[in-house]
Amino acid sequence: MISKLLIANRGEIAVRIIRAARELGIIPVVVYSEADKDSLPVKIADQAICIGPPPATESYLYYQNILSAAITLSADAIHPGYGFLAENPAFAEACRALNIKFVGPNPLAIRKLGDKATAKKIVKEAGVPVVPGSDGVIKTYDEAMEIAREIGFPIIIKASAGGGGRGMRIVYREEDLENAFNFAATEAQQAFGDSSVYIEKYIANPKHIEIQILADKHGNVVHLFERDCSVQRRHQKLIEEAPSFVLDEETRQKMGEAAVKAAKAANYDSAGTVEFLYNLETKEFYFIEMNTRIQVEHPITEEITGVDLIKQQIRIAKGEPLDIKQEDIKRYGHCIECRINAEDPSNNFAPTPGKITQFIVPGGPGVRIDSGVYPGYTIPPYYDSMVAKLIVWGKNRKEAINRMKRALREFIVEGIKSTIPFHQEVFKNSTFLSGQYTTHFIDKFFNK
Ligand code: ADP
Protein backbone atom coordinates (compact mmCIF):
# COMPACT_ATOMS: atom_id res chain seq x y z
CA MET A 1 0.00 0.00 0.00
CA ILE A 2 0.99 3.59 -0.64
CA SER A 3 -1.24 6.17 1.02
CA LYS A 4 0.90 9.30 0.85
CA LEU A 5 3.41 10.02 -1.90
CA LEU A 6 6.10 12.65 -1.49
CA ILE A 7 7.28 14.20 -4.74
CA ALA A 8 10.96 15.15 -4.58
CA ASN A 9 10.87 17.41 -7.61
CA ARG A 10 9.43 20.63 -9.01
CA GLY A 11 7.82 22.11 -12.11
CA GLU A 12 5.71 20.24 -14.61
CA ILE A 13 6.78 16.75 -13.54
CA ALA A 14 5.76 17.43 -9.93
CA VAL A 15 2.33 18.52 -11.22
CA ARG A 16 2.10 15.44 -13.46
CA ILE A 17 2.85 13.10 -10.51
CA ILE A 18 0.37 14.93 -8.23
CA ARG A 19 -2.32 14.26 -10.85
CA ALA A 20 -1.52 10.55 -11.17
CA ALA A 21 -1.33 10.06 -7.39
CA ARG A 22 -4.67 11.75 -6.78
CA GLU A 23 -6.40 9.69 -9.44
CA LEU A 24 -5.09 6.59 -7.66
CA GLY A 25 -6.49 7.79 -4.31
CA ILE A 26 -3.01 8.56 -2.97
CA ILE A 27 -2.33 11.83 -1.12
CA PRO A 28 0.32 13.85 -2.99
CA VAL A 29 2.73 16.01 -0.98
CA VAL A 30 5.71 18.00 -2.22
CA VAL A 31 8.97 19.48 -1.05
CA TYR A 32 10.16 22.84 -2.37
CA SER A 33 13.06 25.25 -2.20
CA GLU A 34 12.72 28.85 -1.03
CA ALA A 35 12.71 29.87 -4.71
CA ASP A 36 9.62 27.74 -5.36
CA LYS A 37 7.29 28.82 -2.57
CA ASP A 38 4.81 30.24 -5.12
CA SER A 39 5.11 27.36 -7.56
CA LEU A 40 2.17 25.44 -9.02
CA PRO A 41 3.00 22.09 -7.34
CA VAL A 42 3.10 23.82 -3.94
CA LYS A 43 -0.30 25.36 -4.62
CA ILE A 44 -2.03 22.16 -5.68
CA ALA A 45 -0.40 19.49 -3.46
CA ASP A 46 -2.11 18.46 -0.22
CA GLN A 47 0.92 19.46 1.84
CA ALA A 48 4.27 21.08 1.12
CA ILE A 49 7.49 21.41 3.10
CA CYS A 50 10.32 23.82 2.39
CA ILE A 51 13.62 21.94 2.30
CA GLY A 52 16.17 24.67 1.81
CA PRO A 53 17.55 27.59 -0.15
CA PRO A 54 17.32 27.94 -3.95
CA PRO A 55 20.52 26.15 -5.10
CA ALA A 56 19.59 22.55 -5.92
CA THR A 57 22.59 21.22 -3.96
CA GLU A 58 21.01 22.73 -0.84
CA SER A 59 17.43 21.67 -1.57
CA TYR A 60 16.32 19.25 -4.33
CA LEU A 61 19.61 17.36 -4.16
CA TYR A 62 20.02 17.54 -0.39
CA TYR A 63 18.42 14.27 0.37
CA GLN A 64 18.74 14.26 4.12
CA ASN A 65 16.22 17.13 4.20
CA ILE A 66 13.94 15.38 1.73
CA LEU A 67 13.94 12.21 3.83
CA SER A 68 13.24 14.27 6.98
CA ALA A 69 10.29 15.86 5.15
CA ALA A 70 8.97 12.41 4.20
CA ILE A 71 9.18 11.27 7.82
CA THR A 72 7.59 14.49 9.11
CA LEU A 73 4.68 14.15 6.68
CA SER A 74 4.41 10.37 7.19
CA ALA A 75 4.83 9.75 3.46
CA ASP A 76 5.24 6.06 2.69
CA ALA A 77 6.70 6.56 -0.79
CA ILE A 78 8.86 9.04 -2.70
CA HIS A 79 8.67 9.77 -6.42
CA PRO A 80 11.88 11.47 -7.60
CA GLY A 81 10.56 12.63 -11.02
CA TYR A 82 13.43 13.16 -13.48
CA GLY A 83 16.76 14.90 -12.93
CA PHE A 84 17.82 15.74 -9.35
CA LEU A 85 17.80 12.46 -7.34
CA ALA A 86 15.99 10.27 -9.87
CA GLU A 87 19.07 8.26 -10.82
CA ASN A 88 20.95 8.42 -7.55
CA PRO A 89 21.34 4.86 -6.17
CA ALA A 90 22.39 6.13 -2.72
CA PHE A 91 19.09 8.00 -2.43
CA ALA A 92 17.11 4.92 -3.48
CA GLU A 93 19.03 2.91 -0.87
CA ALA A 94 18.40 5.52 1.83
CA CYS A 95 14.64 5.37 1.09
CA ARG A 96 14.74 1.60 1.39
CA ALA A 97 16.62 1.78 4.72
CA LEU A 98 13.86 4.02 6.09
CA ASN A 99 11.14 1.71 4.78
CA ILE A 100 9.94 4.35 2.33
CA LYS A 101 9.06 3.01 -1.14
CA PHE A 102 11.18 4.56 -3.90
CA VAL A 103 9.12 4.96 -7.08
CA GLY A 104 11.83 3.81 -9.42
CA PRO A 105 13.97 0.74 -10.01
CA ASN A 106 16.02 -1.11 -7.40
CA PRO A 107 19.26 0.65 -6.37
CA LEU A 108 21.48 -2.01 -7.94
CA ALA A 109 19.89 -1.57 -11.37
CA ILE A 110 20.29 2.22 -11.07
CA ARG A 111 23.94 1.78 -10.15
CA LYS A 112 24.74 -0.65 -12.97
CA LEU A 113 22.90 1.24 -15.69
CA GLY A 114 24.01 4.67 -14.44
CA ASP A 115 27.52 3.69 -15.36
CA LYS A 116 27.22 3.82 -19.13
CA ALA A 117 30.24 1.63 -19.85
CA THR A 118 28.94 -1.08 -17.49
CA ALA A 119 25.45 -0.79 -18.97
CA LYS A 120 26.81 -1.41 -22.46
CA LYS A 121 28.66 -4.49 -21.27
CA ILE A 122 25.57 -5.94 -19.60
CA VAL A 123 23.29 -5.52 -22.60
CA LYS A 124 25.93 -6.63 -25.09
CA GLU A 125 26.31 -9.88 -23.16
CA ALA A 126 22.54 -10.29 -23.39
CA GLY A 127 22.75 -10.10 -27.18
CA VAL A 128 21.61 -6.49 -27.71
CA PRO A 129 23.53 -4.67 -30.48
CA VAL A 130 25.69 -1.85 -29.08
CA VAL A 131 27.70 0.88 -30.81
CA PRO A 132 31.14 -0.63 -31.60
CA GLY A 133 33.77 0.59 -29.15
CA SER A 134 35.67 -0.17 -25.99
CA ASP A 135 34.51 -2.94 -23.70
CA GLY A 136 34.15 -0.84 -20.60
CA VAL A 137 36.20 2.16 -19.49
CA ILE A 138 39.50 3.14 -21.07
CA LYS A 139 42.35 3.80 -18.66
CA THR A 140 45.22 5.03 -20.84
CA TYR A 141 45.80 6.97 -24.01
CA ASP A 142 47.55 3.96 -25.59
CA GLU A 143 44.49 1.85 -25.00
CA ALA A 144 42.32 4.61 -26.48
CA MET A 145 44.45 4.74 -29.63
CA GLU A 146 44.39 0.99 -30.05
CA ILE A 147 40.59 0.89 -29.93
CA ALA A 148 40.15 4.02 -32.06
CA ARG A 149 42.33 2.50 -34.80
CA GLU A 150 40.42 -0.73 -34.58
CA ILE A 151 36.95 0.83 -34.98
CA GLY A 152 38.17 3.69 -37.20
CA PHE A 153 37.79 7.46 -36.85
CA PRO A 154 35.68 9.45 -36.15
CA ILE A 155 35.13 8.25 -32.60
CA ILE A 156 33.33 9.73 -29.62
CA ILE A 157 34.78 9.77 -26.10
CA LYS A 158 32.02 9.63 -23.52
CA ALA A 159 31.98 10.05 -19.74
CA SER A 160 30.83 6.81 -18.16
CA ALA A 161 28.98 8.78 -15.47
CA GLY A 162 27.72 11.31 -18.05
CA GLY A 163 24.16 12.42 -18.75
CA GLY A 164 22.01 15.26 -19.99
CA GLY A 165 23.96 15.47 -23.22
CA ARG A 166 27.15 16.47 -21.40
CA GLY A 167 30.56 14.81 -21.25
CA MET A 168 30.99 13.84 -24.91
CA ARG A 169 33.83 14.67 -27.28
CA ILE A 170 34.04 13.77 -30.96
CA VAL A 171 37.50 13.06 -32.42
CA TYR A 172 37.99 13.02 -36.20
CA ARG A 173 41.76 12.57 -36.53
CA GLU A 174 44.39 10.41 -34.89
CA GLU A 175 46.58 13.39 -34.00
CA ASP A 176 43.76 14.92 -31.90
CA LEU A 177 43.13 11.85 -29.78
CA GLU A 178 45.68 12.44 -27.02
CA ASN A 179 44.46 15.93 -26.16
CA ALA A 180 40.81 14.95 -26.47
CA PHE A 181 41.30 11.93 -24.22
CA ASN A 182 42.97 14.00 -21.50
CA PHE A 183 40.39 16.78 -21.75
CA ALA A 184 37.49 14.35 -21.65
CA ALA A 185 38.77 12.65 -18.50
CA THR A 186 39.37 15.98 -16.76
CA GLU A 187 35.97 17.28 -17.81
CA ALA A 188 34.26 14.11 -16.62
CA GLN A 189 35.99 14.42 -13.24
CA GLN A 190 34.86 18.03 -12.89
CA ALA A 191 31.29 17.54 -14.11
CA PHE A 192 30.44 14.14 -12.62
CA GLY A 193 33.11 13.51 -9.96
CA ASP A 194 34.28 10.47 -11.93
CA SER A 195 36.98 10.60 -14.60
CA SER A 196 36.05 7.27 -16.26
CA VAL A 197 35.57 7.53 -20.02
CA TYR A 198 34.88 5.03 -22.80
CA ILE A 199 35.05 5.10 -26.56
CA GLU A 200 32.46 4.55 -29.25
CA LYS A 201 32.40 4.73 -32.99
CA TYR A 202 30.88 8.09 -33.93
CA ILE A 203 27.81 7.19 -35.97
CA ALA A 204 27.70 9.64 -38.88
CA ASN A 205 24.10 10.69 -39.20
CA PRO A 206 21.84 8.69 -36.91
CA LYS A 207 18.37 9.01 -35.58
CA HIS A 208 17.87 8.84 -31.83
CA ILE A 209 15.15 6.29 -31.26
CA GLU A 210 14.25 5.06 -27.81
CA ILE A 211 11.95 2.36 -26.50
CA GLN A 212 9.77 2.81 -23.43
CA ILE A 213 9.61 -0.26 -21.23
CA LEU A 214 7.74 -1.25 -18.09
CA ALA A 215 9.10 -3.95 -15.80
CA ASP A 216 7.60 -5.18 -12.54
CA LYS A 217 9.20 -6.85 -9.52
CA HIS A 218 8.07 -10.29 -10.69
CA GLY A 219 10.16 -10.57 -13.84
CA ASN A 220 7.52 -9.31 -16.31
CA VAL A 221 8.76 -6.80 -18.90
CA VAL A 222 6.84 -5.16 -21.75
CA HIS A 223 7.73 -2.44 -24.24
CA LEU A 224 5.47 0.39 -25.38
CA PHE A 225 7.01 1.11 -28.78
CA GLU A 226 9.38 3.89 -29.72
CA ARG A 227 9.87 7.62 -29.56
CA ASP A 228 11.88 9.47 -32.18
CA CYS A 229 13.91 12.10 -30.31
CA SER A 230 16.25 13.19 -33.08
CA VAL A 231 15.38 16.89 -32.94
CA GLN A 232 18.20 17.83 -30.57
CA ARG A 233 20.26 20.88 -29.83
CA ARG A 234 23.59 20.18 -28.15
CA HIS A 235 22.43 16.58 -27.56
CA GLN A 236 19.33 17.87 -25.73
CA LYS A 237 15.91 16.92 -27.04
CA LEU A 238 13.51 19.64 -28.24
CA ILE A 239 10.77 17.79 -30.12
CA GLU A 240 9.77 14.14 -29.84
CA GLU A 241 7.31 12.05 -31.80
CA ALA A 242 5.76 8.62 -31.52
CA PRO A 243 5.77 6.47 -33.50
CA SER A 244 8.84 7.21 -35.60
CA PHE A 245 7.80 7.91 -39.18
CA VAL A 246 10.72 5.92 -40.63
CA LEU A 247 10.68 2.58 -38.80
CA ASP A 248 9.22 -0.44 -40.53
CA GLU A 249 7.20 -2.92 -38.48
CA GLU A 250 9.96 -5.52 -38.50
CA THR A 251 12.59 -3.11 -37.11
CA ARG A 252 10.10 -1.76 -34.58
CA GLN A 253 9.50 -5.28 -33.36
CA LYS A 254 13.23 -6.04 -33.17
CA MET A 255 13.98 -2.86 -31.24
CA GLY A 256 11.17 -3.56 -28.79
CA GLU A 257 12.47 -7.06 -28.19
CA ALA A 258 16.04 -5.77 -27.75
CA ALA A 259 14.82 -3.24 -25.16
CA VAL A 260 13.00 -5.95 -23.21
CA LYS A 261 16.16 -8.06 -23.30
CA ALA A 262 18.23 -5.13 -21.99
CA ALA A 263 15.82 -4.52 -19.11
CA LYS A 264 15.78 -8.19 -18.17
CA ALA A 265 19.58 -8.40 -18.26
CA ALA A 266 19.78 -5.52 -15.77
CA ASN A 267 17.07 -6.96 -13.45
CA TYR A 268 15.10 -3.82 -14.04
CA ASP A 269 11.84 -3.12 -12.19
CA SER A 270 10.13 0.17 -13.05
CA ALA A 271 9.40 2.38 -16.06
CA GLY A 272 12.58 2.86 -18.07
CA THR A 273 13.87 3.86 -21.48
CA VAL A 274 16.32 2.04 -23.68
CA GLU A 275 18.03 4.44 -26.08
CA PHE A 276 19.32 3.47 -29.51
CA LEU A 277 21.02 5.16 -32.42
CA TYR A 278 19.40 4.16 -35.70
CA ASN A 279 21.02 4.17 -39.12
CA LEU A 280 18.46 5.28 -41.70
CA GLU A 281 20.25 3.62 -44.61
CA THR A 282 21.14 0.23 -43.17
CA LYS A 283 18.21 0.08 -40.69
CA GLU A 284 20.71 -1.07 -38.05
CA PHE A 285 20.27 0.07 -34.47
CA TYR A 286 22.71 0.24 -31.59
CA PHE A 287 22.11 0.57 -27.84
CA ILE A 288 23.66 3.70 -26.30
CA GLU A 289 22.23 3.79 -22.79
CA MET A 290 19.31 3.01 -20.54
CA ASN A 291 17.64 5.74 -18.51
CA THR A 292 16.36 4.54 -15.17
CA ARG A 293 13.69 7.18 -14.68
CA ILE A 294 10.48 8.53 -16.13
CA GLN A 295 11.43 10.80 -19.02
CA VAL A 296 10.31 14.26 -20.04
CA GLU A 297 8.85 12.86 -23.26
CA HIS A 298 6.80 10.07 -21.63
CA PRO A 299 3.40 11.65 -22.52
CA ILE A 300 3.70 10.89 -26.24
CA THR A 301 3.88 7.18 -25.40
CA GLU A 302 0.90 7.57 -23.07
CA GLU A 303 -1.13 9.23 -25.81
CA ILE A 304 -0.52 6.56 -28.46
CA THR A 305 -0.92 3.57 -26.13
CA GLY A 306 -3.45 4.78 -23.55
CA VAL A 307 -1.16 3.58 -20.75
CA ASP A 308 -0.56 5.99 -17.85
CA LEU A 309 3.16 5.50 -17.20
CA ILE A 310 3.26 7.34 -13.87
CA LYS A 311 0.41 5.26 -12.48
CA GLN A 312 2.19 2.14 -13.71
CA GLN A 313 5.39 3.25 -11.96
CA ILE A 314 3.50 3.70 -8.71
CA ARG A 315 1.75 0.32 -9.05
CA ILE A 316 5.10 -1.36 -9.70
CA ALA A 317 6.67 0.35 -6.66
CA LYS A 318 3.84 -1.11 -4.56
CA GLY A 319 4.91 -4.56 -5.73
CA GLU A 320 1.91 -5.23 -7.97
CA PRO A 321 2.47 -7.36 -11.06
CA LEU A 322 2.00 -5.65 -14.45
CA ASP A 323 -1.66 -5.56 -15.44
CA ILE A 324 -0.89 -5.39 -19.16
CA LYS A 325 0.51 -8.03 -21.49
CA GLN A 326 2.66 -7.32 -24.53
CA GLU A 327 -0.02 -8.49 -26.93
CA ASP A 328 -2.55 -6.07 -25.37
CA ILE A 329 -0.38 -3.00 -26.02
CA LYS A 330 -1.54 -1.34 -29.21
CA ARG A 331 -0.70 1.92 -30.94
CA TYR A 332 -3.30 4.47 -32.00
CA GLY A 333 -2.48 7.46 -34.19
CA HIS A 334 0.49 9.78 -33.89
CA CYS A 335 1.71 12.08 -31.13
CA ILE A 336 4.22 14.94 -31.06
CA GLU A 337 5.65 16.90 -28.13
CA CYS A 338 7.28 20.34 -28.24
CA ARG A 339 9.25 21.43 -25.22
CA ILE A 340 8.34 25.05 -24.46
CA ASN A 341 11.37 26.51 -22.73
CA ALA A 342 11.97 29.92 -21.20
CA GLU A 343 14.80 30.53 -23.65
CA ASP A 344 15.41 33.05 -26.40
CA PRO A 345 15.89 31.19 -29.69
CA SER A 346 17.08 34.42 -31.35
CA ASN A 347 19.85 34.75 -28.75
CA ASN A 348 21.45 31.31 -28.85
CA PHE A 349 18.72 29.86 -26.62
CA ALA A 350 19.86 31.93 -23.61
CA PRO A 351 17.61 31.29 -20.57
CA THR A 352 14.99 33.98 -19.97
CA PRO A 353 13.83 33.66 -16.36
CA GLY A 354 11.39 36.30 -15.13
CA LYS A 355 7.71 37.06 -14.70
CA ILE A 356 5.22 35.46 -17.08
CA THR A 357 2.60 38.16 -17.60
CA GLN A 358 0.36 36.25 -20.05
CA PHE A 359 0.03 32.50 -20.36
CA ILE A 360 -2.81 31.38 -22.60
CA VAL A 361 -2.60 27.72 -23.49
CA PRO A 362 -4.09 26.05 -26.55
CA GLY A 363 -6.88 23.51 -26.22
CA GLY A 364 -9.43 21.70 -28.28
CA PRO A 365 -9.30 18.18 -29.70
CA GLY A 366 -6.08 16.22 -29.21
CA VAL A 367 -4.17 18.87 -27.26
CA ARG A 368 -2.54 18.19 -23.88
CA ILE A 369 -0.48 20.66 -21.88
CA ASP A 370 1.79 19.47 -19.08
CA SER A 371 3.00 22.64 -17.41
CA GLY A 372 4.32 23.88 -14.10
CA VAL A 373 3.56 27.58 -14.53
CA TYR A 374 0.61 30.03 -14.55
CA PRO A 375 0.01 33.68 -15.50
CA GLY A 376 1.79 35.98 -13.04
CA TYR A 377 4.31 33.30 -12.05
CA THR A 378 7.97 34.32 -11.89
CA ILE A 379 10.38 31.71 -13.27
CA PRO A 380 13.36 31.48 -10.92
CA PRO A 381 16.83 31.46 -12.50
CA TYR A 382 18.10 28.41 -10.62
CA TYR A 383 16.66 25.43 -12.46
CA ASP A 384 16.16 24.11 -15.97
CA SER A 385 14.23 26.31 -18.34
CA MET A 386 11.40 24.05 -19.48
CA VAL A 387 8.05 25.62 -18.56
CA ALA A 388 5.55 23.49 -20.49
CA LYS A 389 5.18 20.56 -22.83
CA LEU A 390 2.77 20.94 -25.70
CA ILE A 391 1.60 17.47 -26.64
CA VAL A 392 -0.73 16.87 -29.57
CA TRP A 393 -2.31 13.69 -30.84
CA GLY A 394 -3.71 13.10 -34.31
CA LYS A 395 -5.13 10.06 -36.09
CA ASN A 396 -2.04 10.18 -38.31
CA ARG A 397 1.20 12.20 -38.56
CA LYS A 398 -0.31 14.72 -40.94
CA GLU A 399 -3.15 15.53 -38.58
CA ALA A 400 -0.74 15.72 -35.62
CA ILE A 401 1.47 18.18 -37.53
CA ASN A 402 -1.45 20.40 -38.55
CA ARG A 403 -2.76 20.30 -35.01
CA MET A 404 0.66 21.23 -33.60
CA LYS A 405 0.87 24.18 -35.96
CA ARG A 406 -2.49 25.53 -34.90
CA ALA A 407 -1.76 24.87 -31.21
CA LEU A 408 1.56 26.75 -31.43
CA ARG A 409 -0.34 29.61 -33.10
CA GLU A 410 -2.81 29.73 -30.19
CA PHE A 411 -0.17 29.55 -27.44
CA ILE A 412 0.44 33.01 -25.96
CA VAL A 413 3.33 33.55 -23.57
CA GLU A 414 4.23 37.11 -22.61
CA GLY A 415 6.74 38.66 -20.23
CA ILE A 416 9.46 36.20 -21.16
CA LYS A 417 10.88 34.89 -24.43
CA SER A 418 10.05 31.27 -25.22
CA THR A 419 10.94 28.61 -27.77
CA ILE A 420 7.48 28.81 -29.44
CA PRO A 421 8.79 30.80 -32.49
CA PHE A 422 11.55 28.21 -32.94
CA HIS A 423 9.04 25.35 -32.99
CA GLN A 424 6.95 27.23 -35.55
CA GLU A 425 9.97 27.34 -37.86
CA VAL A 426 10.66 23.62 -37.42
CA PHE A 427 7.10 22.78 -38.44
CA LYS A 428 7.68 24.59 -41.75
CA ASN A 429 10.88 22.69 -42.54
CA SER A 430 10.60 20.14 -45.33
CA THR A 431 13.20 17.78 -43.80
CA PHE A 432 11.27 17.72 -40.54
CA LEU A 433 8.01 17.23 -42.38
CA SER A 434 9.49 14.31 -44.34
CA GLY A 435 10.32 12.51 -41.07
CA GLN A 436 13.82 11.76 -42.41
CA TYR A 437 15.58 14.16 -40.02
CA THR A 438 18.55 13.00 -37.93
CA THR A 439 20.32 14.25 -34.79
CA HIS A 440 22.15 16.84 -36.95
CA PHE A 441 18.91 18.45 -38.10
CA ILE A 442 19.01 21.54 -35.85
CA ASP A 443 22.71 22.19 -36.48
CA LYS A 444 22.20 21.95 -40.19
CA PHE A 445 19.10 24.13 -40.58
CA PHE A 446 18.97 26.45 -37.59
CA ASN A 447 22.50 27.18 -36.35
CA LYS A 448 23.83 29.19 -39.26
P1 ADP B 1 23.32 11.45 -22.40
O1 ADP B 1 23.32 10.38 -21.37
O2 ADP B 1 24.17 12.60 -22.02
O3 ADP B 1 21.95 11.81 -22.87
P2 ADP B 1 23.67 9.68 -24.72
O4 ADP B 1 24.65 8.60 -24.68
O5 ADP B 1 22.24 9.31 -24.52
O6 ADP B 1 24.09 10.82 -23.67
O7 ADP B 1 23.77 10.49 -26.09
C1 ADP B 1 23.05 11.69 -26.32
C2 ADP B 1 23.07 12.06 -27.79
O8 ADP B 1 24.42 12.19 -28.27
C3 ADP B 1 22.46 11.00 -28.71
O9 ADP B 1 21.06 11.13 -28.81
C4 ADP B 1 23.16 11.32 -30.03
O10 ADP B 1 22.58 12.46 -30.64
C5 ADP B 1 24.57 11.69 -29.58
N1 ADP B 1 25.45 10.51 -29.57
C6 ADP B 1 25.77 9.73 -28.50
N2 ADP B 1 26.60 8.72 -28.84
C7 ADP B 1 26.82 8.85 -30.18
C8 ADP B 1 27.59 8.09 -31.15
N3 ADP B 1 28.29 7.02 -30.81
N4 ADP B 1 27.55 8.52 -32.44
C9 ADP B 1 26.83 9.61 -32.80
N5 ADP B 1 26.11 10.35 -31.95
C10 ADP B 1 26.09 9.98 -30.65
Boltz pocket constraint, residues with backbone or C-beta under 6 A from the ligand:
constraints:
  - pocket:
      binder: B
      contacts: [[A, 131], [A, 156], [A, 162], [A, 163], [A, 164], [A, 165], [A, 166], [A, 200], [A, 201], [A, 202], [A, 203], [A, 204], [A, 206], [A, 208], [A, 229], [A, 232], [A, 235], [A, 275], [A, 277], [A, 288], [A, 289], [A, 439]]
      max_distance: 6.0
